[in-house]
Amino acid sequence: MKHLLIVYHSQTGNTQAMAEAVLRGASSQEVDGVETRMLRAGDAGPEDLLWAHALILGTPENFGYMSGAMKDFLDRTYYPCEGKVESLPYAIFISADNDGSGALGSIQRIARGYPLRVVQEPIIALGATTDAVLAACEELGMAMAAGLEMNVF
């Protein structure tokens, strides 16, 4: 059994709606060899990251950066997981009122330090969370889970 970890932070509910769509996709009946765990960033820790075979991070863009809770998760897990999660496949989804580039760049910089391996294009939702954005998030979750199940990553 492979393990997919979804870690997210949300204040307005937009990023949570995206996370729930990612979880729906990852939990699709078409994928049965993957166990998925979804946690808020403040509740996730090193043991969760060490459990995972792949990771999906979701954050709002706050002041042109990832959320403080997401940064805290990455800070708290870095040293305990150092050398233990190298090349862990990951993907990102972002809810942004600006362009999302600051949040994306900050996560990518930290991910290179672990080092994690990006395996999907990021999803950046500008403004309202639309049905199209939620469908893309669901597809992201399914693609990550299916990739794990088929040993693509």
N, C-alpha and C positions, 0 to 999 in steps of 0.2 A: 504494500500500500504506500503510495506517495502522499506527501503532505504539502498543501498549498496554504500559505499564510497571507491574509489580507489585513493590513494595518492602516487605519484611517483616523482622521480627526475632522470634526464638523462642528460649526457653531450655528449656522443658519439652517442646516438641514440639507443643503444642496449636495455637499460631499457625502453625506450619509446616504442620500438617495442613490448617488453614483455607486457607493460601496455595496449597497443592497442589490443593485443591478449586477455588479461584478460577482457577488455571491450567487445570485440566481444562475448566472452563466456557468460558474464553476461547479454548481450543484446539479447541472443538467443530467437528465436520465441517460444521455448519450455517453457520459463519463462515469464509470463505476469503480475505477481503481485509484481514486484520489479522495483523500479526506481533507476537507477545507475548514480552516479556523479563521473567523473574522473577529478582530479585536480593535477597540478604540486605542489610539496611540498611548494614552496614559495607563492602560491596562496591560499592554504587551511588554514583554521583557526578554532578556537574553535566552531563557529557556524556550520561549516560543520561536525565536529566530533559529536556534539550534535544532529545533524540531522540524523546521521547514526544508523542503526540497526546492521551493520556489516562493517568491515574495511579490506581493502587489502592494504598493504604497499609494494612499490617497490623501490629499491635503487641499485645503483652500489656499488661495494666494492671499497672504496677509502682508500688507506694506511691501509688495514686490518680493516676498520671500515665502518659504514654506511656513506652516503654522508652528508656533512655539512648541506645541505638544508633539508634533512630528520630529522636530529638531531634538527635543528631549528624549524621545524614543531612540533615535539614532545615537545620541550621546550616551545613553545608558547601556546600549547594547554593544557599542564598538569594542571596548577593551575586553569584556568577557567573551566576545565572539571572535576576537582577533585571531586570524590564522585558521579558523574553524568553518568559515562560510565563504571561502574564496571561490569565485566563479558562480555563486548562487544566482540563478536566473531571476530577474526582476522586471517589473513594469510599473508604470506610474499613471495615475489619473489625478487631475487638478480641476478644481472649480475656481474660476478667476473672474474678477471684474475688470482687470487690466488685460494683459496679454498672456499671463501665465509664465513668461520666460524666466522671471526671477525665481519663482518657486521651482521650476523645472531645473534650472541651472544649479541651484543650491543643492537639490537632492542628487543630481548627477555628480557633482563634485565630491560629495560625501560618499556616494556609492563607489566611486573610483578608489577611495581610500580603503574600503573594506577588503578586497575589491569584489564588487558584485558585477554581474554580466547582464546588460540590458538585452531583452529578447523580443520585446514588442514596442511599437511606436507609442509614445505617450498620448493620452487623451486629455485635451485641454478644453473644458467647457467655458465659453465666454458668456457671462451673464446668466440668464435663466437656464435651469436644467431642463432641456427639451426631451421629447420622446426619442429623437434621433441620438442625443447624447446617451440616454439610458440604454438604448439598443446597442450602441458602440461599447458601452461598459459591459453589458451582458456578453457581447461577443468576445471582449477581452478576457473575461473570466473563463468562458468556455475554451478559448484558445490556449490559455495558460494551463488549465486542467488537462485538456486533451494532449497538449505537448508533453506534460509530465507523464501521463498515462502511456504515451507512445515512446517514451524515452528520447524525445526530440531535443530536450534541453539537457 
